[in-house]
């Protein structure tokens, strides 16, 4: 792909990647310096314009009546400045910067497990086959009681603290106290480099159609995708469903690299432009691995930034069909400027525009809370449950129009509107369901009860076909919810029973068969997948 650019630019939708990092035990390495401007970093002194701010900080430090943590005050001042710019310009402390970068880099020094906090206990839910934890003897279902002799059970420990205790340099040991059934045992685990793919799942939906789920756009996403694409093509794949739902973004280069796999040589993918950034065009090359087959791209209200670049290119150039719901609406580009203490400034430096010339950035004039809360408003206004037919009339500024390759009219300023709209079924996705899901009730049911009382399944298909939610399970859900101060009834659960059952099946499948098992089970009753297969016939 030809990209006339000087840097690899971050366009992530927010802090989601920092939260995701909590799922993995161990740090993630990133290059010593992500800023590509000659490898330099910004010092805290930014010239004469900053002298007054520095003087205020010094006066406070030297003369204030009480003790003051000057670093905290300084950070507050920086955050207050950024609040008046846009929702995506942000100051990150050293630990946040490290987690942010390491997550997108997709590799780190750790032990290779995932966990779930169950009743103040760390329950191991996944162990990387062949990884350091696996070789040391840890297994799914183990309960971690202590890390390096420091208790982590029953003390309401945070994910950040867990990572801080277990991370370390490659080749150094970490001691884990585990309870397996009724037996306690220490394991010494030697930290190694762990590689985490940004491809969550890749499998065949039928004899001709493949499915690939991408969770984020990291440094290796386009290469990870290429490898999975080739595997599916060897299995006979002719058509592809690319799932970008709940993908909050990542690197611009990863987005353009992925789009290049679908587009013909010299087609414009996207361009960026800002006051201090001249227009930069990104073109497709002749090396795309999937330029011919039928393509569906799935998006929803949580698809943002890099996801929207890919979906926008596919839609503008009429390369495939976009199915789902209106995307988030982030059309701003950030560059990371590193400070000497490990902290960084992610500053918006440009807007990006799809091939037709539209900016899909939604308004942020009402402030950050309203900006991020806008997705929730879509449920309240009925947008998410609508048929999508007349949404463009009320959601977009129709004074300025854009056109696809063949002349279809498109609008900017509010995300990507799919070609085929799949509404949320509010008769199933009730407020009670969202509360149960958000508070981890189904997770608790699976990990604390069902994995003990059910025989091990041999395949995801067996879980999908044979598992049924029993009346005893329903009573257990109410019991777990009550312990979490959630008031729910059997009638409320019955309304969402099918979806709760599907969710439980998916969690079962993840426990036994990893992310691919999870998505195989989850997609078995998915309306967007069913509609995609109709399009691909």
ZIZILIN-V870966 format. One record per pair of residues at least 12 apart in sequence whose ideal C-beta (glycine too) atoms are under 10 Angstrom apart, sorted by the first residue. I is the first residue (numbers start at 1). J is the second residue. Records with the same first field share a line. If there is no record, write none. Layout:
I=J  J
This chain:
1=222  253  256  257  258  259  260  261  263  265  269  282  283  284  285  286  287  288
2=256  260  265  266  269  281  282  283  284  285
3=252  253  256  257  260  269  270  280  281  282  283  285
4=271  278  279  280  281  282  283
5=36  252  253  256  272  277  280  281  282
6=36  37  277  280  335
7=34  35  36  37  252  253  280  335  336  349
8=31  34  36  104  219  251  252  253  254  335  336
9=36  251  252  253  255  272  277  280  333  334  335  336  349  350  352
10=34  88  100  101  104  217  249  250  251  252  253  305  306  333  334  335  336  344  346  347
11=88  217  248  249  250  251  252  253  254  255  272  304  305  306  307  308  309  330  331  332  333  334  335  346  348  350  352
12=88  90  100  103  104  216  217  248  249  250  251  252  304  305  306  330  334  346
13=87  88  216  247  248  249  250  302  303  304  305  306  307  308  328  329  330  332  372
14=87  88  90  248  249  304  305  328  330  372
15=90  92  96  99  100  248
16=103  215  216  246  247  248  249  250  302  304
17=99  100  101  102  103  104  215  216  218  248  249  250
18=92  95  96  97  98  99  100  102  103  159  160
19=99  103  159  248
20=99  103  196  215  216  248
21=96  98  99  100  101  102  103  104  108  159  160  163  196
22=99  103  114  115  117  158  159  160  162  163
23=103  113  114  115  116  125  126  159  163  196
24=99  102  103  108  110  111  112  113  114  115  126  128  159  163  166  167  194  196
25=108  110  111  112  113  114  115  122  124  133  144  147  159  162  163  165  166  167  174  176  189  191  194
26=102  108  109  110  111  112  113  131  132  133  163  166  167  168  170  174  189  191  192  193  194  196
27=95  98  99  102  108  109  110  163  164  166  167  168  169  170  191  194
28=98  99  100  101  102  103  104  105  106  107  108  109  110  163  167  193  194  195  196
29=98  101  102  105  106  107  108  109  110  170  193  194
30=97  98  99  100  101  102  103  104  105  106  107  108  219
31=101  105  219
32=338
33=336  338
34=97  100  101  104  105  335  336  337  338  344
35=335  336  337  338  339  344  345
36=335  336
37=335  337  338
39=338
40=337  338
41=337  338  339  340  341  342  344
42=337  338  339  340  344  345
43=339  340  341
44=57  74  339  340  341  343
53=74  77  78  81
54=74
56=73  74  77
57=70  71  73  74  77
58=70
60=73  74
61=73  74
71=93  341  343
74=91
75=91  93  343
76=91
77=91
78=90  91  343  345
79=91
82=345  346  347  348  368
83=367  368
85=347  348  364
86=332  334  347  348  361  364  368  371
87=330  332  348  362  364  367  368  369  370  371  372
88=249  304  305  330  332  333  334  346  347  348  361  364  368  371
89=332  334  345  346  347  348  349
90=334  344  345  346  347  348
91=339  343  344  345  346  347
92=336  338  339  342  343  344  345  346
93=339  341  342  343  344
94=339  341  342  343  344
95=160  163  164  342  343
96=160  342  343  344  346
97=336  338  339  341  342  343  344  345  346
98=163  167  342  343  344
99=160  163
100=336  344  346
101=219  336  338  344
102=167  196  218
103=196  198  216  218  250
104=198  216  217  218  219  220  221  249  250  251  254
105=195  196  218  219  220  251
106=194  195  196  197  198  216  218  219  220  221  224  250
107=193  194  195  196  197  218  219  220
108=163  167  170  191  192  193  194  195  196
109=132  167  168  169  170  171  172  191  192  193  194
110=128  131  132  133  163  166  167  168  170  174  189  191  192  193  194  196
111=127  128  131  132  133  134  135  136  138  166  167  168  173  174  176  187  189  190  191  192  194
112=126  127  128  129  130  131  132  133  134  135  136  138  189  191  192  193  194  195  196
113=125  126  127  128  131  132  133  134  138  139  140  142  144  166  176  189  194
114=126  127  128  140  196  510  514  515
115=142  143  144  152  159  162  166
116=440  443  444  446  447  448  507  511
117=152  153  156  157  158  159  162  440  443
118=143  440  443  444  446  447  448
119=143  153  154  444  447  448  480  483
120=152  153  154  155  156  157
121=143  144  145  152  153  154  157  179  448
122=142  143  144  145  146  147  152  153  157  159  162  166  176  178
123=140  141  142  143  144  443  444  447  448  451  511
124=138  139  140  141  142  143  144  176  178  180  447
125=140  141  142  443  446  447  451  507  510  511  514
126=140  510  511  512  513  514  515
127=139  140  141  142
128=192  194  195  196  514
129=514
130=192
131=189  192  193  194  195
132=170  173  174  189  190  191  192  193  194
133=166  174  176  187  189  190  191  192  194
134=189
135=189  190  192
136=173  174  176  178  187  188  189  190
137=176  178  180  185  187  188  189
138=176  178  180  185  187  189
139=178  180
140=447  451  511  512
141=178  180  181  447  451  452  511
142=176  178  179  180  181  185  187
143=177  178  179  180  181  184
144=162  166  176  177  178  179  187
145=176  177  178  179  184  186
146=165  175  176  177  178  179  184  186
147=161  162  164  165  166  174  175  176  177  189
148=165  166  168  173  174  175  176  177
149=175  177  186
150=165  175  177
151=177
152=165  166  176  177
153=177  179
166=189  191
167=191
168=191
169=191
170=190  191  192  193  194
171=190  191  192  193
172=189  190  191
173=187  188  189  190  191
174=187  188  189  190  191
175=187  188  189
176=188  189
181=452
195=220  224
196=215  216  218  220  224
197=214  215  218  220  221  223  224  225  227  228  515
198=213  214  215  216  217  218  219  220  221  222  223  224  225  247  250  254
199=212  213  214  215  216  218  220  221  224  225  227  228  229  515  516
200=212  213  214  215  216  243  246  247  514  515  516  518  519
201=213  214  215  228  243  514  515  516  517  518  519  520  522  523
202=214  224  225  227  228  229  231  232  237  240  515  516  519
203=228  231  232  235  237  460  516  517  519  520  523
204=231  232  235  236  237
205=232  237  239  240  241  520  523  529  530  532  533  536
206=236  237  239  533  536  537
207=235  236  237  238
208=236  237  238  239  293  294  533  536  537
209=232  236  237  238  239  240  241  293  294  296  529  532  533  535  536  537
210=228  229  231  232  233  235  236  237  238  239  240  241  242  290  293  536
211=232  237  239  240  241  242  243  296  298  516  519  520  523  529  532  533
212=224  225  228  229  231  232  237  240  241  242  243  244  290  519
213=228  241  242  243  244  245  246  247  298  515  516  518  519  522  523
214=228  242  243  244  245  247  250  254  258  306  307  310
215=243  244  245  246  247  248  250  515
216=246  247  248  249  250  251  254  305  306  307
217=244  247  248  249  250  251  252  253  254  255  256  257  258  305  306  307  309  310
218=250  251  254  306
219=250  251  253  254
220=251  254  257
221=247  250  251  253  254  255  257  258  306
222=251  253  254  255  256  257  258  259  260  261  289
223=254  257
224=254  258
225=242  254  257  258  261  289  290
226=257  258  261  287  288  289  290
227=289
229=242  261  289  290
230=289  290
232=290
233=289  290  293
237=290  293
238=290  292  293  294  536
239=290  293  294  295  296  320  532  533  535  536  537
240=261  262  290  293  294  295  296  297  320  532  536
241=294  295  296  297  298  320  321  323  523  528  529  532  533  535  536
242=258  261  262  290  295  296  297  298  299  307  310  311  314  320  532
243=296  297  298  299  300  303  323  324  519  523  526  528  529  532
244=258  297  298  299  300  302  303  304  306  307  308  310  311  322  324  327  416
245=297  298  299  300  301  302  303  307  323  324  325  327  526  528
246=298  299  300  301  302  303  304  307
247=298  299  300  302  303  304  305  306  307  308  310  311  327  328
248=302  303  304  305  306  307  328  330
249=303  304  305  306  307  308  309  328  330  334
250=304  305  306  307
251=305  306
252=270  272  280  282  305  306  309  333  334  335  350  352
253=282  306
254=306  309  310
255=269  270  282  305  306  307  308  309  310  311  312  313  352
256=269  270  282  283  284  306  309  310  313  352
257=269  282  285  310
258=306  307  309  310  313
259=282  284  288  306  309  310  311  312  313  314  317  319  355
260=282  283  284  285  286  287  288  289  291  310  313
261=284  285  287  288  289  290  291  295  310
262=284  288  289  290  291  292  293  295  297  310  313  314  317  319  320
263=283  284  285  288  290  291  313  314  317  319  355
264=284  285  286  288  291  292  317  319
265=283  284  285  286  287  288  291
266=283  284  285  286
267=283  284  285  288  291  313  316  317  319  355  405
268=281  282  283  284  313  316  317  353  354  355  356  357
269=281  282  283  284  309  310  312  313  314  316  317  352  354  355
270=282  283  306  308  309  310  312  313  316  331  333  352  353  354  355
271=283  350  351  352  353  354  355  357
272=309  331  332  333  349  350  351  352  353
273=333  350  351  352  353  359
274=332  333  335  348  349  350  351  352
275=349  350
276=349  350
277=333  335  349  350  351
278=350
279=350  353
280=333  350  352
281=353  355
282=309  313  352  355
283=355
284=313  317  319  355
288=319
290=319  320
291=319
293=320  536
294=319  320  321  532  535  536  537
295=314  319  320  321  322  532  535  536
296=314  320  321  322  323  324  419  420  528  529  531  532  533  534  535  536
297=310  311  312  313  314  315  319  320  321  322  323  324  416  418  419  532
298=311  321  322  323  324  325  418  422  526  528  529  531  532
299=311  312  315  322  323  324  325  326  327  328  415  416  417  418  422  528
300=323  324  325  326  327  328  375  384  418  422  424  528
301=324  325  326  327  328  329  374  375  376  378  379  383  384  415  424
302=325  327  328  375
303=322  324  325  326  327  328  329  330  415  416  418
304=327  328  329  330  331  360  375  415  416
305=327  328  329  330  331  332  333  334  352  360
306=330  352
307=327  328  330  416
308=327  328  329  330  331  352  354  360  361  415  416
309=330  331  333  352  353  354  360  416
310=322  416
311=324  327  354  360  415  416  418
312=327  331  352  353  354  355  356  358  359  360  410  412  415  416
313=354  355  356
314=354  355  416  419
315=354  355  356  358  404  405  408  410  416  417  418  419
316=354  355  356  357  358  402  403  404  405  408  410  416
317=354  355  356  404  405  406
318=404  405  406  407  408  419
319=405
320=419  535  536
321=418  419  420  531  532  535  536
322=416  417  418  419  420  421
323=418  419  420  421  422  527  528  529  531  532  534  535
324=388  416  417  418  419  420  421  422  527  528  531  532
325=378  383  384  385  386  388  391  415  416  417  418  421  422  423  424  528
326=360  362  375  378  383  384  388  391  392  395  396  414  415  416  417  418  421
327=360  362  414  415  416  417  418
328=360  361  362  372  374  375  414  415  416
329=359  360  361  362  363  364  371  374  375  395  412  413  414  415  416
330=352  360  361  362  364  371  415
331=350  351  352  353  354  358  359  360  361  362  412  413  414  415
332=348  349  350  351  352  359  361  364
333=347  348  349  350  351  352
334=346  347  348  349  350
335=347  348  349  350
337=349
353=402  412
354=402  404  410  412  416
355=402  404  405
356=401  402  403  404  405  408  409  410  412
357=400  402  403  410  412
358=396  400  401  402  403  410  411  412  413  416
359=402  412  413
360=396  410  411  412  413  414  415  416  417
361=412  413  414  415
362=374  375  395  396  412  413  414  415
363=397  413  414
374=414  415
375=415
378=391  395  424
379=424  426  429  431  434
381=394  395
382=423  426
383=395  421  423  424
384=421  422  423  424  425  426  429
385=423  424  425  426  427  429
386=421  423  424
387=421  422  423
388=417  418  419  420  421  422  423
389=421
391=414  417  421
392=409  410  411  414  417
393=411
395=411  413  414  415  417
396=410  411  412  413  414  415  417
397=411  412  413  414
398=411
399=411
400=412  413
404=419
418=528
419=535
420=528  531  532  534  535
421=531
422=526  527  528  529  530  531  532
423=527
424=527
425=496  498  499  527
427=495  496  499
428=495  496  497  498  499  500  502
429=495  496  499
430=492  493  495  496  499
431=492  496
432=481  486  487  488  489  491  492  493  495  496  500
433=488  492  493  495  496  497  499  500  503
434=496
435=481  484  486  487  488  492
436=477  478  480  481  484  486  488  492  493  496  500  503
437=496  499  500  503
438=486
439=480  481  484  485  486
440=480  484
441=476  477  478  479  480  481  482  483  484  486  488  493  500  503
442=477  480  499  500  501  503  504  506  507
443=480  503  504  507  510  511
444=476  477  479  480  481  483  484
445=469  473  474  476  477  479  480  481  500  503  504  507
446=473  503  504  505  506  507  508  510  511
447=507  508  511
448=476  480
449=472  473  476  477  479  480
450=467  469  470  473  476  504  507  508  511
451=507  508  511  512
453=470  472  473  476
454=466  467  508
456=508  511  512
457=505  508  509  511  512  513  517
458=512  513
459=509  512  513  517  520
460=505  506  508  509  510  512  513  514  516  517  518  519  520  521  524
461=509  517  520  521  524
462=509  512
463=504  505  506  507  508  509  511  512  513  517  520  521  524
464=502  505  506  508  509  517  520  521  522  523  524  525
465=505  524
466=505
467=501  502  504  505  508  509  521
468=501  504  505
469=493  497  498  500  501  502  503  504  505
471=490
473=493  500  501  504
474=490  493  494  497  500
475=490  493
477=490  493  500  504
478=490  492  493
481=493
498=525
499=525
501=525
502=521  522  523  524  525  526
503=521  522
504=521
505=517  518  520  521  522  524  525
506=518  519  520  521  522  523  524  525
507=521  522
508=521
509=521  522  524
510=522
